[in-house]
Amino acid sequence: MKYHATLLIELKDGILDPQGRAVESVLKSLQYQAENVRVGRVLEMELEAANESEARVTAHHIGKALANPVMEVFVVEAIKELA
Amino acid sequence: MKYHATLLIELKDGILDPQGRAVESVLKSLQYQAENVRVGRVLEMELEAANESEARVTAHHIGKALANPVMEVFVVEAIKELA
């Protein structure tokens, strides 16, 4: 079966995020009171798997392969069965 | 009150995504059967708002300001009250 997986890869909390700081200053100049802005990556993909838990395990392996363990954390945000 | 907002900004469906293609070929070389990989941005931030729906409206405005309407779509993924 086919599953749609959503993964988030974000910088760890202590790591300086220049892109986030830049976005924050843009938002401040637009009068939005946004704080602690952090920018990460979202990956959407289709996976072939026998069932949802197998798809989740594959997505977990993929997150581990793509994230830099020193600076980043990843989350398997969602696994959804495709019709 | 303070709210934590998560926004996703992704390329529209028809738009070619070279970064997604690159990730897809890396995953294929690692023997993962991932298809239609799309790479977008995730923004996490803290917003000051009177209530959750006001925070959601602000996050919506911010998404509109940051996404390129020609090529990108944004989703307010989550609004969470901070303790």
Backbone of each chain as nested JSON, in Angstrom:
{
  "chains": [
    {"id": "A", "residues": [
      {"number": 1, "name": "MET", "atoms": {"N": [0.829, -1.202, 0.0], "CA": [0.0, 0.0, 0.0], "C": [0.864, 1.252, 0.0]}},
      {"number": 2, "name": "LYS", "atoms": {"N": [0.275, 2.339, -0.458], "CA": [1.026, 3.587, -0.508], "C": [0.656, 4.47, 0.688]}},
      {"number": 3, "name": "TYR", "atoms": {"N": [1.665, 5.092, 1.263], "CA": [1.444, 6.0, 2.382], "C": [2.111, 7.33, 2.085]}},
      {"number": 4, "name": "HIS", "atoms": {"N": [1.459, 8.379, 2.568], "CA": [2.047, 9.708, 2.454], "C": [2.688, 10.039, 3.796]}},
      {"number": 5, "name": "ALA", "atoms": {"N": [3.981, 10.373, 3.777], "CA": [4.691, 10.674, 5.023], "C": [5.131, 12.137, 5.051]}},
      {"number": 6, "name": "THR", "atoms": {"N": [5.009, 12.758, 6.211], "CA": [5.483, 14.117, 6.417], "C": [6.552, 14.111, 7.508]}},
      {"number": 7, "name": "LEU", "atoms": {"N": [7.732, 14.569, 7.179], "CA": [8.833, 14.635, 8.146], "C": [9.243, 16.085, 8.359]}},
      {"number": 8, "name": "LEU", "atoms": {"N": [9.519, 16.438, 9.607], "CA": [10.084, 17.757, 9.896], "C": [11.529, 17.575, 10.343]}},
      {"number": 9, "name": "ILE", "atoms": {"N": [12.425, 18.386, 9.79], "CA": [13.821, 18.393, 10.232], "C": [14.135, 19.81, 10.692]}},
      {"number": 10, "name": "GLU", "atoms": {"N": [14.476, 19.931, 11.972], "CA": [14.693, 21.274, 12.531], "C": [16.007, 21.333, 13.278]}},
      {"number": 11, "name": "LEU", "atoms": {"N": [16.544, 22.546, 13.403], "CA": [17.761, 22.738, 14.198], "C": [17.466, 22.475, 15.664]}},
      {"number": 12, "name": "LYS", "atoms": {"N": [18.435, 21.89, 16.362], "CA": [18.284, 21.686, 17.804], "C": [18.169, 23.024, 18.519]}},
      {"number": 13, "name": "ASP", "atoms": {"N": [17.603, 22.986, 19.724], "CA": [17.29, 24.217, 20.439], "C": [18.482, 25.152, 20.649]}},
      {"number": 14, "name": "GLY", "atoms": {"N": [19.635, 24.608, 21.014], "CA": [20.76, 25.484, 21.319], "C": [21.442, 26.08, 20.095]}},
      {"number": 15, "name": "ILE", "atoms": {"N": [21.138, 25.555, 18.913], "CA": [21.87, 25.944, 17.695], "C": [21.33, 27.27, 17.144]}},
      {"number": 16, "name": "LEU", "atoms": {"N": [22.248, 28.199, 16.887], "CA": [21.894, 29.508, 16.339], "C": [21.247, 29.343, 14.963]}},
      {"number": 17, "name": "ASP", "atoms": {"N": [20.145, 30.068, 14.724], "CA": [19.402, 29.925, 13.477], "C": [19.316, 31.281, 12.765]}},
      {"number": 18, "name": "PRO", "atoms": {"N": [20.328, 31.597, 11.933], "CA": [20.371, 32.912, 11.28], "C": [19.149, 33.168, 10.401]}},
      {"number": 19, "name": "GLN", "atoms": {"N": [18.656, 32.104, 9.727], "CA": [17.477, 32.287, 8.865], "C": [16.262, 32.669, 9.709]}},
      {"number": 20, "name": "GLY", "atoms": {"N": [16.146, 32.015, 10.864], "CA": [15.046, 32.342, 11.78], "C": [15.135, 33.769, 12.281]}},
      {"number": 21, "name": "ARG", "atoms": {"N": [16.362, 34.213, 12.593], "CA": [16.558, 35.592, 13.054], "C": [16.179, 36.585, 11.966]}},
      {"number": 22, "name": "ALA", "atoms": {"N": [16.529, 36.243, 10.725], "CA": [16.209, 37.119, 9.602], "C": [14.696, 37.234, 9.421]}},
      {"number": 23, "name": "VAL", "atoms": {"N": [14.01, 36.074, 9.475], "CA": [12.547, 36.072, 9.334], "C": [11.926, 36.872, 10.485]}},
      {"number": 24, "name": "GLU", "atoms": {"N": [12.473, 36.686, 11.68], "CA": [11.953, 37.401, 12.852], "C": [12.054, 38.916, 12.654]}},
      {"number": 25, "name": "SER", "atoms": {"N": [13.181, 39.38, 12.102], "CA": [13.319, 40.827, 11.956], "C": [12.415, 41.35, 10.847]}},
      {"number": 26, "name": "VAL", "atoms": {"N": [12.19, 40.524, 9.806], "CA": [11.222, 40.914, 8.773], "C": [9.83, 41.045, 9.394]}},
      {"number": 27, "name": "LEU", "atoms": {"N": [9.453, 40.037, 10.215], "CA": [8.116, 40.061, 10.825], "C": [7.976, 41.26, 11.764]}},
      {"number": 28, "name": "LYS", "atoms": {"N": [9.04, 41.582, 12.499], "CA": [8.998, 42.742, 13.406], "C": [8.784, 44.021, 12.594]}},
      {"number": 29, "name": "SER", "atoms": {"N": [9.447, 44.112, 11.429], "CA": [9.295, 45.314, 10.604], "C": [7.887, 45.396, 10.026]}},
      {"number": 30, "name": "LEU", "atoms": {"N": [7.19, 44.254, 9.95], "CA": [5.79, 44.244, 9.498], "C": [4.822, 44.347, 10.687]}},
      {"number": 31, "name": "GLN", "atoms": {"N": [5.36, 44.639, 11.871], "CA": [4.552, 44.835, 13.093], "C": [3.945, 43.557, 13.677]}},
      {"number": 32, "name": "TYR", "atoms": {"N": [4.526, 42.396, 13.329], "CA": [4.076, 41.158, 13.979], "C": [4.987, 40.845, 15.155]}},
      {"number": 33, "name": "GLN", "atoms": {"N": [4.401, 40.57, 16.311], "CA": [5.205, 40.285, 17.502], "C": [5.572, 38.804, 17.559]}},
      {"number": 34, "name": "ALA", "atoms": {"N": [6.37, 38.343, 16.619], "CA": [6.794, 36.95, 16.608], "C": [8.154, 36.826, 17.289]}},
      {"number": 35, "name": "GLU", "atoms": {"N": [8.288, 35.833, 18.148], "CA": [9.555, 35.617, 18.857], "C": [10.052, 34.191, 18.64]}},
      {"number": 36, "name": "ASN", "atoms": {"N": [11.366, 34.012, 18.866], "CA": [11.983, 32.687, 18.749], "C": [11.597, 31.975, 17.458]}},
      {"number": 37, "name": "VAL", "atoms": {"N": [11.731, 32.677, 16.352], "CA": [11.394, 32.07, 15.062], "C": [12.491, 31.067, 14.68]}},
      {"number": 38, "name": "ARG", "atoms": {"N": [12.098, 29.869, 14.337], "CA": [13.034, 28.827, 13.919], "C": [12.592, 28.32, 12.55]}},
      {"number": 39, "name": "VAL", "atoms": {"N": [13.525, 28.209, 11.63], "CA": [13.205, 27.735, 10.285], "C": [13.798, 26.341, 10.094]}},
      {"number": 40, "name": "GLY", "atoms": {"N": [12.983, 25.421, 9.655], "CA": [13.468, 24.071, 9.37], "C": [12.973, 23.625, 8.014]}},
      {"number": 41, "name": "ARG", "atoms": {"N": [13.103, 22.329, 7.744], "CA": [12.672, 21.774, 6.47], "C": [11.518, 20.81, 6.702]}},
      {"number": 42, "name": "VAL", "atoms": {"N": [10.6, 20.801, 5.761], "CA": [9.544, 19.785, 5.795], "C": [9.678, 18.933, 4.541]}},
      {"number": 43, "name": "LEU", "atoms": {"N": [9.621, 17.618, 4.71], "CA": [9.7, 16.701, 3.564], "C": [8.411, 15.921, 3.467]}},
      {"number": 44, "name": "GLU", "atoms": {"N": [7.813, 15.968, 2.276], "CA": [6.624, 15.171, 2.002], "C": [7.016, 14.107, 0.995]}},
      {"number": 45, "name": "MET", "atoms": {"N": [6.565, 12.887, 1.197], "CA": [6.921, 11.826, 0.244], "C": [5.903, 10.704, 0.276]}},
      {"number": 46, "name": "GLU", "atoms": {"N": [5.951, 9.883, -0.768], "CA": [5.101, 8.695, -0.813], "C": [5.956, 7.464, -0.6]}},
      {"number": 47, "name": "LEU", "atoms": {"N": [5.503, 6.589, 0.285], "CA": [6.244, 5.373, 0.605], "C": [5.39, 4.159, 0.314]}},
      {"number": 48, "name": "GLU", "atoms": {"N": [6.06, 3.116, -0.169], "CA": [5.397, 1.835, -0.385], "C": [5.662, 0.978, 0.848]}},
      {"number": 49, "name": "ALA", "atoms": {"N": [4.584, 0.524, 1.509], "CA": [4.777, -0.295, 2.715], "C": [3.577, -1.206, 2.9]}},
      {"number": 50, "name": "ALA", "atoms": {"N": [3.782, -2.278, 3.66], "CA": [2.712, -3.255, 3.875], "C": [1.619, -2.706, 4.788]}},
      {"number": 51, "name": "ASN", "atoms": {"N": [2.011, -1.913, 5.77], "CA": [1.011, -1.332, 6.675], "C": [1.538, -0.028, 7.269]}},
      {"number": 52, "name": "GLU", "atoms": {"N": [0.697, 0.629, 8.07], "CA": [1.048, 1.952, 8.561], "C": [2.292, 1.928, 9.444]}},
      {"number": 53, "name": "SER", "atoms": {"N": [2.423, 0.891, 10.281], "CA": [3.569, 0.912, 11.195], "C": [4.869, 0.66, 10.437]}},
      {"number": 54, "name": "GLU", "atoms": {"N": [4.804, -0.148, 9.372], "CA": [6.0, -0.327, 8.547], "C": [6.374, 0.994, 7.855]}},
      {"number": 55, "name": "ALA", "atoms": {"N": [5.355, 1.735, 7.387], "CA": [5.614, 3.026, 6.746], "C": [6.246, 3.994, 7.746]}},
      {"number": 56, "name": "ARG", "atoms": {"N": [5.785, 3.934, 8.998], "CA": [6.32, 4.815, 10.032], "C": [7.793, 4.481, 10.325]}},
      {"number": 57, "name": "VAL", "atoms": {"N": [8.099, 3.196, 10.351], "CA": [9.488, 2.774, 10.584], "C": [10.382, 3.252, 9.433]}},
      {"number": 58, "name": "THR", "atoms": {"N": [9.91, 3.08, 8.191], "CA": [10.69, 3.547, 7.039], "C": [10.913, 5.056, 7.118]}},
      {"number": 59, "name": "ALA", "atoms": {"N": [9.846, 5.808, 7.445], "CA": [9.966, 7.266, 7.541], "C": [10.98, 7.639, 8.624]}},
      {"number": 60, "name": "HIS", "atoms": {"N": [10.989, 6.876, 9.711], "CA": [11.932, 7.112, 10.792], "C": [13.374, 6.898, 10.307]}},
      {"number": 61, "name": "HIS", "atoms": {"N": [13.592, 5.811, 9.555], "CA": [14.926, 5.546, 9.012], "C": [15.354, 6.673, 8.07]}},
      {"number": 62, "name": "ILE", "atoms": {"N": [14.414, 7.133, 7.242], "CA": [14.726, 8.193, 6.284], "C": [15.102, 9.48, 7.022]}},
      {"number": 63, "name": "GLY", "atoms": {"N": [14.342, 9.805, 8.081], "CA": [14.654, 10.992, 8.881], "C": [16.046, 10.901, 9.464]}},
      {"number": 64, "name": "LYS", "atoms": {"N": [16.382, 9.713, 9.957], "CA": [17.704, 9.498, 10.542], "C": [18.797, 9.679, 9.489]}},
      {"number": 65, "name": "ALA", "atoms": {"N": [18.502, 9.234, 8.253], "CA": [19.495, 9.336, 7.18], "C": [19.682, 10.781, 6.729]}},
      {"number": 66, "name": "LEU", "atoms": {"N": [18.61, 11.584, 6.763], "CA": [18.688, 12.93, 6.192], "C": [19.058, 14.01, 7.188]}},
      {"number": 67, "name": "ALA", "atoms": {"N": [18.749, 13.785, 8.475], "CA": [19.052, 14.821, 9.466], "C": [20.498, 14.693, 9.93]}},
      {"number": 68, "name": "ASN", "atoms": {"N": [21.12, 15.823, 10.207], "CA": [22.458, 15.848, 10.787], "C": [22.325, 15.683, 12.296]}},
      {"number": 69, "name": "PRO", "atoms": {"N": [22.792, 14.566, 12.857], "CA": [22.523, 14.277, 14.272], "C": [23.178, 15.271, 15.235]}},
      {"number": 70, "name": "VAL", "atoms": {"N": [24.199, 15.982, 14.772], "CA": [24.885, 16.941, 15.652], "C": [24.047, 18.203, 15.835]}},
      {"number": 71, "name": "MET", "atoms": {"N": [23.396, 18.65, 14.764], "CA": [22.731, 19.951, 14.809], "C": [21.221, 19.881, 14.667]}},
      {"number": 72, "name": "GLU", "atoms": {"N": [20.707, 18.758, 14.197], "CA": [19.287, 18.728, 13.845], "C": [18.517, 17.624, 14.569]}},
      {"number": 73, "name": "VAL", "atoms": {"N": [17.224, 17.825, 14.681], "CA": [16.329, 16.768, 15.145], "C": [15.267, 16.564, 14.075]}},
      {"number": 74, "name": "PHE", "atoms": {"N": [14.711, 15.354, 14.009], "CA": [13.639, 15.137, 13.048], "C": [12.424, 14.538, 13.758]}},
      {"number": 75, "name": "VAL", "atoms": {"N": [11.265, 14.794, 13.19], "CA": [10.009, 14.256, 13.71], "C": [9.231, 13.67, 12.544]}},
      {"number": 76, "name": "VAL", "atoms": {"N": [8.709, 12.464, 12.684], "CA": [7.768, 11.943, 11.703], "C": [6.408, 12.539, 12.066]}},
      {"number": 77, "name": "GLU", "atoms": {"N": [6.024, 13.581, 11.322], "CA": [4.856, 14.377, 11.706], "C": [3.551, 13.641, 11.42]}},
      {"number": 78, "name": "ALA", "atoms": {"N": [3.491, 12.967, 10.283], "CA": [2.238, 12.293, 9.932], "C": [2.478, 11.161, 8.936]}},
      {"number": 79, "name": "ILE", "atoms": {"N": [1.695, 10.107, 9.07], "CA": [1.667, 9.011, 8.086], "C": [0.197, 8.844, 7.705]}},
      {"number": 80, "name": "LYS", "atoms": {"N": [-0.078, 8.942, 6.415], "CA": [-1.479, 8.898, 5.974], "C": [-1.608, 7.903, 4.839]}},
      {"number": 81, "name": "GLU", "atoms": {"N": [-2.574, 7.027, 4.916], "CA": [-2.766, 6.06, 3.841], "C": [-3.339, 6.76, 2.611]}},
      {"number": 82, "name": "LEU", "atoms": {"N": [-2.801, 6.422, 1.442], "CA": [-3.322, 7.009, 0.213], "C": [-4.365, 6.084, -0.389]}},
      {"number": 83, "name": "ALA", "atoms": {"N": [-5.396, 6.672, -0.958], "CA": [-6.502, 5.884, -1.521], "C": [-6.015, 5.068, -2.704]}}
    ]},
    {"id": "B", "residues": [
      {"number": 1, "name": "MET", "atoms": {"N": [-1.639, 36.212, 26.129], "CA": [-1.083, 34.873, 26.289], "C": [-0.131, 34.529, 25.145]}},
      {"number": 2, "name": "LYS", "atoms": {"N": [0.749, 33.598, 25.406], "CA": [1.724, 33.209, 24.382], "C": [1.287, 31.913, 23.705]}},
      {"number": 3, "name": "TYR", "atoms": {"N": [1.428, 31.888, 22.388], "CA": [1.096, 30.693, 21.623], "C": [2.286, 30.281, 20.767]}},
      {"number": 4, "name": "HIS", "atoms": {"N": [2.409, 28.975, 20.605], "CA": [3.437, 28.454, 19.716], "C": [2.759, 28.111, 18.386]}},
      {"number": 5, "name": "ALA", "atoms": {"N": [3.273, 28.663, 17.3], "CA": [2.662, 28.416, 15.987], "C": [3.626, 27.66, 15.089]}},
      {"number": 6, "name": "THR", "atoms": {"N": [3.096, 26.708, 14.34], "CA": [3.872, 25.96, 13.343], "C": [3.264, 26.211, 11.973]}},
      {"number": 7, "name": "LEU", "atoms": {"N": [4.072, 26.732, 11.061], "CA": [3.613, 27.0, 9.693], "C": [4.422, 26.162, 8.712]}},
      {"number": 8, "name": "LEU", "atoms": {"N": [3.746, 25.633, 7.717], "CA": [4.456, 24.945, 6.631], "C": [4.325, 25.77, 5.361]}},
      {"number": 9, "name": "ILE", "atoms": {"N": [5.44, 25.959, 4.673], "CA": [5.421, 26.645, 3.381], "C": [5.999, 25.682, 2.36]}},
      {"number": 10, "name": "GLU", "atoms": {"N": [5.18, 25.311, 1.377], "CA": [5.611, 24.301, 0.398], "C": [5.368, 24.775, -1.015]}},
      {"number": 11, "name": "LEU", "atoms": {"N": [6.124, 24.2, -1.95], "CA": [5.917, 24.515, -3.354], "C": [4.572, 23.96, -3.81]}},
      {"number": 12, "name": "LYS", "atoms": {"N": [3.901, 24.707, -4.685], "CA": [2.642, 24.213, -5.256], "C": [2.89, 22.941, -6.047]}},
      {"number": 13, "name": "ASP", "atoms": {"N": [1.83, 22.166, -6.241], "CA": [1.97, 20.84, -6.838], "C": [2.643, 20.831, -8.216]}},
      {"number": 14, "name": "GLY", "atoms": {"N": [2.292, 21.763, -9.072], "CA": [2.833, 21.738, -10.425], "C": [4.286, 22.183, -10.529]}},
      {"number": 15, "name": "ILE", "atoms": {"N": [4.793, 22.822, -9.472], "CA": [6.109, 23.468, -9.54], "C": [7.222, 22.429, -9.352]}},
      {"number": 16, "name": "LEU", "atoms": {"N": [8.186, 22.464, -10.274], "CA": [9.33, 21.543, -10.211], "C": [10.132, 21.786, -8.932]}},
      {"number": 17, "name": "ASP", "atoms": {"N": [10.515, 20.701, -8.246], "CA": [11.207, 20.821, -6.971], "C": [12.56, 20.093, -7.051]}},
      {"number": 18, "name": "PRO", "atoms": {"N": [13.606, 20.818, -7.495], "CA": [14.914, 20.175, -7.689], "C": [15.476, 19.585, -6.391]}},
      {"number": 19, "name": "GLN", "atoms": {"N": [15.23, 20.272, -5.265], "CA": [15.74, 19.767, -3.984], "C": [15.064, 18.436, -3.64]}},
      {"number": 20, "name": "GLY", "atoms": {"N": [13.751, 18.367, -3.909], "CA": [13.023, 17.13, -3.675], "C": [13.536, 16.0, -4.556]}},
      {"number": 21, "name": "ARG", "atoms": {"N": [13.841, 16.324, -5.819], "CA": [14.38, 15.311, -6.742], "C": [15.728, 14.803, -6.253]}},
      {"number": 22, "name": "ALA", "atoms": {"N": [16.548, 15.729, -5.736], "CA": [17.868, 15.347, -5.232], "C": [17.726, 14.416, -4.029]}},
      {"number": 23, "name": "VAL", "atoms": {"N": [16.824, 14.776, -3.094], "CA": [16.61, 13.93, -1.915], "C": [16.093, 12.563, -2.356]}},
      {"number": 24, "name": "GLU", "atoms": {"N": [15.191, 12.561, -3.334], "CA": [14.621, 11.311, -3.833], "C": [15.72, 10.392, -4.374]}},
      {"number": 25, "name": "SER", "atoms": {"N": [16.657, 10.971, -5.121], "CA": [17.694, 10.106, -5.697], "C": [18.651, 9.616, -4.612]}},
      {"number": 26, "name": "VAL", "atoms": {"N": [18.893, 10.437, -3.58], "CA": [19.704, 9.968, -2.44], "C": [18.994, 8.799, -1.762]}},
      {"number": 27, "name": "LEU", "atoms": {"N": [17.687, 8.947, -1.524], "CA": [16.942, 7.889, -0.843], "C": [16.918, 6.613, -1.677]}},
      {"number": 28, "name": "LYS", "atoms": {"N": [16.785, 6.767, -3.011], "CA": [16.806, 5.585, -3.889], "C": [18.145, 4.866, -3.781]}},
      {"number": 29, "name": "SER", "atoms": {"N": [19.236, 5.66, -3.722], "CA": [20.566, 5.032, -3.619], "C": [20.742, 4.335, -2.269]}},
      {"number": 30, "name": "LEU", "atoms": {"N": [19.958, 4.734, -1.275], "CA": [19.98, 4.054, 0.033], "C": [18.927, 2.941, 0.108]}},
      {"number": 31, "name": "GLN", "atoms": {"N": [18.315, 2.62, -1.031], "CA": [17.333, 1.526, -1.133], "C": [15.974, 1.833, -0.508]}},
      {"number": 32, "name": "TYR", "atoms": {"N": [15.659, 3.134, -0.324], "CA": [14.312, 3.47, 0.153], "C": [13.43, 3.789, -1.046]}},
      {"number": 33, "name": "GLN", "atoms": {"N": [12.253, 3.194, -1.078], "CA": [11.353, 3.412, -2.211], "C": [10.48, 4.647, -1.968]}},
      {"number": 34, "name": "ALA", "atoms": {"N": [11.096, 5.819, -1.902], "CA": [10.34, 7.049, -1.693], "C": [10.058, 7.707, -3.035]}},
      {"number": 35, "name": "GLU", "atoms": {"N": [8.82, 8.155, -3.219], "CA": [8.435, 8.801, -4.472], "C": [7.844, 10.177, -4.201]}},
      {"number": 36, "name": "ASN", "atoms": {"N": [7.843, 10.996, -5.247], "CA": [7.265, 12.337, -5.148], "C": [7.731, 13.085, -3.9]}},
      {"number": 37, "name": "VAL", "atoms": {"N": [9.025, 13.108, -3.693], "CA": [9.559, 13.82, -2.525], "C": [9.488, 15.326, -2.779]}},
      {"number": 38, "name": "ARG", "atoms": {"N": [8.918, 16.051, -1.828], "CA": [8.823, 17.511, -1.933], "C": [9.456, 18.108, -0.685]}},
      {"number": 39, "name": "VAL", "atoms": {"N": [10.277, 19.124, -0.884], "CA": [10.935, 19.758, 0.253], "C": [10.373, 21.16, 0.428]}},
      {"number": 40, "name": "GLY", "atoms": {"N": [9.973, 21.473, 1.629], "CA": [9.467, 22.809, 1.926], "C": [10.11, 23.338, 3.185]}},
      {"number": 41, "name": "ARG", "atoms": {"N": [9.543, 24.433, 3.702], "CA": [10.082, 25.024, 4.926], "C": [9.061, 24.898, 6.049]}},
      {"number": 42, "name": "VAL", "atoms": {"N": [9.561, 24.713, 7.253], "CA": [8.688, 24.759, 8.421], "C": [9.16, 25.903, 9.295]}},
      {"number": 43, "name": "LEU", "atoms": {"N": [8.221, 26.723, 9.75], "CA": [8.547, 27.839, 10.639], "C": [7.863, 27.627, 11.975]}},
      {"number": 44, "name": "GLU", "atoms": {"N": [8.651, 27.679, 13.034], "CA": [8.117, 27.603, 14.384], "C": [8.321, 28.968, 15.021]}},
      {"number": 45, "name": "MET", "atoms": {"N": [7.321, 29.475, 15.735], "CA": [7.482, 30.79, 16.369], "C": [6.545, 30.937, 17.559]}},
      {"number": 46, "name": "GLU", "atoms": {"N": [6.852, 31.926, 18.384], "CA": [5.964, 32.25, 19.506], "C": [5.256, 33.552, 19.218]}},
      {"number": 47, "name": "LEU", "atoms": {"N": [3.944, 33.537, 19.416], "CA": [3.132, 34.713, 19.135], "C": [2.424, 35.163, 20.403]}},
      {"number": 48, "name": "GLU", "atoms": {"N": [2.294, 36.472, 20.549], "CA": [1.54, 37.044, 21.663], "C": [0.129, 37.324, 21.138]}},
      {"number": 49, "name": "ALA", "atoms": {"N": [-0.909, 36.743, 21.776], "CA": [-2.278, 36.959, 21.302], "C": [-3.249, 36.79, 22.464]}},
      {"number": 50, "name": "ALA", "atoms": {"N": [-4.432, 37.373, 22.316], "CA": [-5.425, 37.328, 23.39], "C": [-6.017, 35.926, 23.544]}},
      {"number": 51, "name": "ASN", "atoms": {"N": [-6.186, 35.222, 22.43], "CA": [-6.741, 33.871, 22.496], "C": [-6.281, 33.07, 21.274]}},
      {"number": 52, "name": "GLU", "atoms": {"N": [-6.686, 31.799, 21.248], "CA": [-6.164, 30.914, 20.218], "C": [-6.574, 31.349, 18.817]}},
      {"number": 53, "name": "SER", "atoms": {"N": [-7.817, 31.828, 18.676], "CA": [-8.255, 32.163, 17.316], "C": [-7.532, 33.416, 16.819]}},
      {"number": 54, "name": "GLU", "atoms": {"N": [-7.223, 34.344, 17.744], "CA": [-6.444, 35.516, 17.343], "C": [-5.026, 35.088, 16.912]}},
      {"number": 55, "name": "ALA", "atoms": {"N": [-4.453, 34.124, 17.659], "CA": [-3.123, 33.622, 17.301], "C": [-3.146, 32.971, 15.922]}},
      {"number": 56, "name": "ARG", "atoms": {"N": [-4.243, 32.235, 15.65], "CA": [-4.375, 31.572, 14.352], "C": [-4.46, 32.587, 13.215]}},
      {"number": 57, "name": "VAL", "atoms": {"N": [-5.215, 33.673, 13.456], "CA": [-5.342, 34.724, 12.442], "C": [-3.979, 35.37, 12.178]}},
      {"number": 58, "name": "THR", "atoms": {"N": [-3.237, 35.672, 13.251], "CA": [-1.907, 36.265, 13.092], "C": [-0.992, 35.328, 12.301]}},
      {"number": 59, "name": "ALA", "atoms": {"N": [-1.022, 34.018, 12.653], "CA": [-0.175, 33.039, 11.953], "C": [-0.549, 32.987, 10.476]}},
      {"number": 60, "name": "HIS", "atoms": {"N": [-1.842, 33.113, 10.188], "CA": [-2.321, 33.116, 8.81], "C": [-1.759, 34.325, 8.043]}},
      {"number": 61, "name": "HIS", "atoms": {"N": [-1.811, 35.513, 8.699], "CA": [-1.255, 36.717, 8.071], "C": [0.244, 36.553, 7.803]}},
      {"number": 62, "name": "ILE", "atoms": {"N": [0.945, 35.961, 8.768], "CA": [2.393, 35.783, 8.64], "C": [2.705, 34.833, 7.486]}},
      {"number": 63, "name": "GLY", "atoms": {"N": [1.929, 33.75, 7.38], "CA": [2.119, 32.815, 6.274], "C": [1.921, 33.5, 4.94]}},
      {"number": 64, "name": "LYS", "atoms": {"N": [0.878, 34.353, 4.874], "CA": [0.596, 35.096, 3.647], "C": [1.756, 36.022, 3.303]}},
      {"number": 65, "name": "ALA", "atoms": {"N": [2.363, 36.617, 4.337], "CA": [3.462, 37.556, 4.11], "C": [4.726, 36.835, 3.646]}},
      {"number": 66, "name": "LEU", "atoms": {"N": [4.951, 35.618, 4.145], "CA": [6.229, 34.941, 3.877], "C": [6.206, 34.029, 2.656]}},
      {"number": 67, "name": "ALA", "atoms": {"N": [5.029, 33.511, 2.295], "CA": [4.969, 32.596, 1.149], "C": [4.857, 33.397, -0.142]}},
      {"number": 68, "name": "ASN", "atoms": {"N": [5.471, 32.881, -1.185], "CA": [5.352, 33.466, -2.514], "C": [4.062, 32.917, -3.152]}},
      {"number": 69, "name": "PRO", "atoms": {"N": [3.051, 33.781, -3.355], "CA": [1.739, 33.277, -3.796], "C": [1.75, 32.635, -5.181]}},
      {"number": 70, "name": "VAL", "atoms": {"N": [2.761, 32.927, -5.992], "CA": [2.83, 32.356, -7.342], "C": [3.274, 30.889, -7.298]}},
      {"number": 71, "name": "MET", "atoms": {"N": [4.22, 30.598, -6.394], "CA": [4.846, 29.274, -6.406], "C": [4.574, 28.451, -5.165]}},
      {"number": 72, "name": "GLU", "atoms": {"N": [4.128, 29.084, -4.084], "CA": [4.06, 28.378, -2.81], "C": [2.667, 28.403, -2.193]}},
      {"number": 73, "name": "VAL", "atoms": {"N": [2.422, 27.431, -1.346], "CA": [1.225, 27.44, -0.502], "C": [1.703, 27.339, 0.943]}},
      {"number": 74, "name": "PHE", "atoms": {"N": [0.883, 27.872, 1.862], "CA": [1.242, 27.733, 3.273], "C": [0.07, 27.135, 4.041]}},
      {"number": 75, "name": "VAL", "atoms": {"N": [0.407, 26.466, 5.129], "CA": [-0.598, 25.873, 6.008], "C": [-0.235, 26.249, 7.437]}},
      {"number": 76, "name": "VAL", "atoms": {"N": [-1.218, 26.702, 8.217], "CA": [-0.989, 26.864, 9.65], "C": [-1.204, 25.479, 10.262]}},
      {"number": 77, "name": "GLU", "atoms": {"N": [-0.096, 24.797, 10.554], "CA": [-0.142, 23.39, 10.939], "C": [-0.665, 23.216, 12.368]}},
      {"number": 78, "name": "ALA", "atoms": {"N": [-0.222, 24.076, 13.28], "CA": [-0.642, 23.924, 14.674], "C": [-0.495, 25.226, 15.443]}},
      {"number": 79, "name": "ILE", "atoms": {"N": [-1.444, 25.439, 16.36], "CA": [-1.362, 26.555, 17.316], "C": [-1.485, 25.918, 18.692]}},
      {"number": 80, "name": "LYS", "atoms": {"N": [-0.519, 26.181, 19.554], "CA": [-0.515, 25.525, 20.859], "C": [-0.268, 26.569, 21.928]}},
      {"number": 81, "name": "GLU", "atoms": {"N": [-1.102, 26.566, 22.966], "CA": [-0.906, 27.534, 24.048], "C": [0.325, 27.16, 24.862]}},
      {"number": 82, "name": "LEU", "atoms": {"N": [1.132, 28.168, 25.195], "CA": [2.314, 27.906, 26.015], "C": [1.974, 28.149, 27.485]}},
      {"number": 83, "name": "ALA", "atoms": {"N": [2.531, 27.329, 28.347], "CA": [2.241, 27.423, 29.785], "C": [2.734, 28.76, 30.338]}}
    ]}
  ]
}
